[in-house]
Amino acid sequence: MKKIDSIEKFNQLVDSGETFYMLKHSTTCPISQAGFDEFSKFGRSSGEPCYFLTVQDSRNLSNHIEEKFHIKHESPQAIMFVNSDVAWHASHFKITAKSLDAAREENSK
């Protein structure tokens, strides 16, 4: 997993059109830590490109994602991008390695 903390780097990822996963993570929330752990597990097992932002450090980027893709901010929040758009997203306890893998399977057809 790689940390993204700038709008410019994020936009480069989106503009590439490649499939990738992003996690909005809060360092002060135990639910977010559980989501981070599941997201990390998915990243390790799937080999998919996985990125995260820390909401406390990257508020501008978090807001940018919310505004550009019309997804109400939540943390933790996992988002799958396919062809420069959001294909799937989930928050809180719905972020599991299993749900991320199911989203990958569903969107690779």
Secondary structure, 3 states (H helix, E strand, C coil): CEECCCHHHHHHHHHHCCCEEEEEECCCCHHHHHHHHHHHHHHHHHCCCEEEEECCCCHHHHHHHHHHHCCCCCCCEEEEEECCEEEEEEEHHHCCHHHHHHHHHHHCC
